[in-house]
Amino acid sequence: MGSVSYVSLSKATALERSMNMTAHNLANSSTSGYKSMKPLLETVDSPSQGENVSFVNDSGSYLDMSKGTLLPTGNPLDLAIAGEGWFSFQLAQGGTGYGRHGQLAVVAEGQVRTSAGHTLLDAGGGPIVLPAEAGSNVSIASDGTIVDDGGAVLGTVGVFDIPDGADMTPLGGGTYALPPDTPAPEPSDIPNIMQGFVETSNVQAVVEMTRLIDIQRAYENAITLMNEDDKLTRAAVERLGPSR
């Protein structure tokens, strides 16, 4: 395999992952609070002396932290954060996750959960539990304070500051995990929660669809170039081989 094939192979490998990432973004274009994933690609020069060849290296991915649109729903348990900050969730499999996914519902035991089964946590990191008589008939202030019809305080929705959110790992359902050994984030000093709203995904479906088509074409071109280089190599070997 010649340098042309190696370069094309490195490009095709990176494009394949980019294609999967873009397809994943499209699949989550309607997921509340979802942040689109972007590939990190870099140019790497050949280690061979005297060879002026560069390869494509897939060095990872990052989250596009731009905010989605705040969409009014009228549901009192739908929450959105206007500005910075993240909700905190107790994951179904254990541990703590963070997200801006605010489509919530009260389950039988009174806990407030997302559609993925993650329990919303309060400012102290404990599960929010609403009494049966309150149900979803509650008011939630911009600072996260939850009160019932009688004005009794039932809890406070936690909003946390995560300065390096782009390093978080997607867990699915618009929920993300902090990197290992990262200190627990501090509660936000100025939470700005909007009741009856959800933050939509920041995926722009038309843009992602166009990107998917471009990636597909570039991938096919890379494969074609590899095949052509292989044909040329075979032809050269046949011509230079011993005559019979």
Order of alpha helices (4+ residues) and beta strands (2+ residues): alpha-beta-beta-beta-beta-beta-beta-beta-beta-beta-beta-beta-beta-beta-beta-beta-beta-beta-alpha
